[in-house]
C-alpha cells in the first residue's frame, strides 16, 4: 500500500512534509484526470454500444420483413423466425451489459469524485489561506520591538492562535487526502470488478443461448445440405428442360397439353366470338376441367365457367366462316364460336371436347363411382381435412395463466422453465438461468424442441397452479409482486426469494411423528405413486428431497413409486427435477426394475432415454430384461433387447459408434415414445362455383374496348347474326 501523510510531520510542518504534500497533491491531480478520462471513454463506449444495438434492431427488423416475404416457404420462414428470436435475445443481453457497464464505471467513479474532490479543493484553499496568515503573523511577531511590551505580547498571541488554526486545517487536509487515497483503491477495484462481472454474465448468457440453439442449428444444417443437393438437381433439370425446349422444332404453335399434375384435360389460347358483336373476337385462355369449359378474361381474374356441363353440349367444326380454324360449342341455352391458331390445335380441341363429353357419360353410367374426398372448403355437412398441428407455443399458452409471465406478468411469454412448469418472459428467463439448472431449466417455446410429456407438464401445472404454491404467503409477508415494467433488480430479488429461499411457500408439516422434510418426502412419494404432478410440485416446494428414500417403502424413492404407479408425467417431472434414475431400494431394484415388473412400457422407454442402467441386477440377480421375460411382456422384452443390442453395437464400433444409433432401434424407440396418433392426410379437391357464366360473359362484352376484327371492312357496330344461331 502507498505511504500516507504522517500527522506528526504535519504538525511539525517540516520541509520533508511540504515536499511529500506536494507530491501527494500532484498524484491526486493525475488520478482525477485519469478518472475523468475513463468516465468519458466509458460514456463514448456505451453510446457506441447503444448505436450498435439500434443498428442491430434495424437489421433484425429487416430479417423479420424478409421472413414475412418467405412466409409461404415454411422451412425458410421457420429458420429466419427462430434465429431472429435468438438474435433479439442477444440484443437484449447487450442492452443489459451496457446498462451494467454504465453503473459499474460511470456511476461508481462519479460518486468517488463527487464525494471527495470538491471537499478536498475547499479544504486546500483554506489550508493555503491560513498558511499565508501564519507566515504574516510570524513576520509581525519577529519585527515586534522589545521596548514595546504590549505590542510584542499582542504579536505573540496572534502568532500562537494562527499556528493552532493552521495546525487544525493542516491535519484536516491531511486526513481528507489520506481518506481519498485509501478509498479510491476500493472504489476503482470495485468498479472494474463490477464491469468484468457484467462481461462474464453477458458471455455466459450468450453461451447458454447458443447452446440451446445448437440442436436447431444442427437440424437446419442437415436441411440446408439437403436443400443444396435438391437445388443442384433442380437446376440441372431446369437446364435440361430449357435445352430440350430450345432444340424442339419450333412451329410457332403453343402447347395445349397441360403440365403433369394439372386437373385440366386441355388448356390454351382461343379466340372467342362475341355473342352480340359477331365480328368481334377476343383472345382468352381456355381449359377443360371437371366436365366444364372455363376461360379467363385476363390473368388477373379467376376462371369463369362458360359451359357448366359438357354432357349437354355438342361440338362441331365451322367451315363456312371467313375466319380459319373455327369450331362451335352448342347447348340448349346458348352457343359459342371459338377459333384456334392452327388446324392441328383445332383438331386437338375438338378431340378433347368430345372425349370429355364421352368420359362424363361413362362416369355417370358407372354403378359404383369412386368416393371422392371432401373438399378443402367444405361446409359443416362434410368433414374437412385434418387441422394442422398447433405449435409448441400455442399449446403452452393454453395452460392456466400461461399467457402472462409467471413472475412479472408480461404478456405473451416465449420461454418456459420445464422443471417448474411455468412460462416466463425473456428478462425473467435470464434471471432463471442465473439460478442454475438445479433450480430452473429454461427452454425456448419457439427455438427448442419439446417432448410430449414436457409439454403436457407445462399445461397441467401452469403459472396459476405454481403461483398458488410458491406465492401462498406473499400477502402475509407484505410483498408486492413486480410488474413487467419493474426494474430488473426488483425482479431478480423477487425470483430468488420465491424459488431459492422459498419464502412464500406454505408450511405443509403436520403434528405427527414425521415432520418437516421427512413428511414432505412421504407426501412426494405418495403423490408420485398417484401420478399427481401438482401435489408433487407442492411437496418439492415444501422441502422434499427428490432423491429421498422412504424407509416404510423399503428405501424406495419417489421415482420408483412413480414407475410403479405408471404415470409418465410423474416420472418426467421427477427426472426434470434431478431424480436419480439409477437409485435402487433395499431389494436392489430401481425405477427400471419397477416399471418392467409393473409392465409399464412408456416408463421403460422414458427411463432408457434418461440413462437408466439396464444391466443392474436386484437381490435375486435379475436385471430388467429378465423381469420382463418372467412377466412375459413382449413389448418391454423387445424394447430392452433392442436397446441392449444398440448399445453393444455402438460400443463395438469404438469412437465412431457415437456418430449414430441403429436405425431399427430408433424406429422402435420412436414408436414406443410417440403417445399420440395422427390422422392420415386426406386428399382434397377444389370446387368451382356453378352458374354465372353467361352473365359474366355479357358483362365482358359490354366493357370490351379493344377487339380483334376479322376481314377488311368489318365494323364493331355490325348486328349480323350468321352461322351458329340456334333455331
TAVENMO-V897891 format. One line per field, one symbol per residue. ss: DSSP state (A for helix, B for strand, O for the rest). phi: phi as a letter, one per 30 degrees, with the letter a starting at -180 (. if undefined). Layout:
ss: ???
phi: ???
This chain:
ss: OOOOOOAAAAAAOOAAAAAAAAAAAAAAAAAAAAAAAAAAAAAAAAAAAAAAAAAAAAAAAAAAAAAAAOOOOAAAAAAAAAAAAAAAAAAAAAAAAAAAAAAAAAAAAAAAAAAAAAAAAAAAAAAAAAAAAAAAAAAAAAAOOOOOAAAAAAAAAAAAAAAAAAAAAAAAAAAAAAAAAAAAAAAAAAAAAAAAAAAAAAAAAAAAAAAAAAAAAAAAAAAAAAAAAAAAAAAAAAAAAAAAAAAOOOOOOOOOOOOOOOOOOBBBBBBBBOOOOOOBBBBBBBBBBOOBBBBBOOOOOOOBBBBOOAAABBBBBBOOOOOOOBBBBBBOOOBBBBBOOOAAAAAAAAAAAAAAAAAAAAAAAOOOOOOOOOOOOOOOOOOOOOOOOOOAAAAAOOOOOOOBOOOOOOBOOOBBBOOOOBBBOAAAAAAAAAAOOOOOOBBBOOOOOOOAAAAAAAAAOAAAAAAAAAOOOAAAAOOOOOOOOOOAAAAAAAAAAAAAOOOOOOOOOOOOOOOOAAAAAAAAAAAAAAOOAAAAAAAAAOOOOOOOOBAAAOOBOAAAAAAAAOOAAAAAAAAAOOOOOOOOOOOOOOAAAAAAAAOOAAAAAAAAAOOOOOOOOOOOOOOAAAAAAAOOOAAAAAAAAAAAAAAAAAAAOAAAAAAOOOAAAAAAAAAAAOOOOOOOOOOOOOOOOOOOAAAAAAAAAAAOOOOBBOOOOOOOOOOOOOOOOOO
phi: .ddcddddddddhdeddddddddddddddddddddddddddddddddddddddddddddddddddddddcddcdddddddddddddddddddddddddddddddcddddddddddcdedddddddddddddddddddddddddddddcdddddddddddddddddddddddddddddddddddddddddddddddddddddddddddddddddeddddddddddddddddddddddddddddddddddddcicddcdddejddddaaldbdcdddccdccbbdbccacahibcbacdaddcddcdcbdbddccbbadcccddddhcbbccbddabbcbbcdadddddddddddddddddddddddddbdddcddddcddddbdddddddddeddddddddiddbedcbiddhdcbacdddibcbdddddddddddjddcbcdbddbccdbdedddddddddiddddddddbdcddddiccddcdcdddddddddddddcddhdcdddcdccdddaiddddddddddddddicddddddddddjdddcdccddchidcddddddddjcdddddddddcjdddcdbddciccddddddddicdddddddddcjdddcdccddiccedddddddhcddddddddddddddddddddidddddacdddddddddddddccccdddcdbbdccdciiddddddddddcdccbcccididbdddcdccdjddd
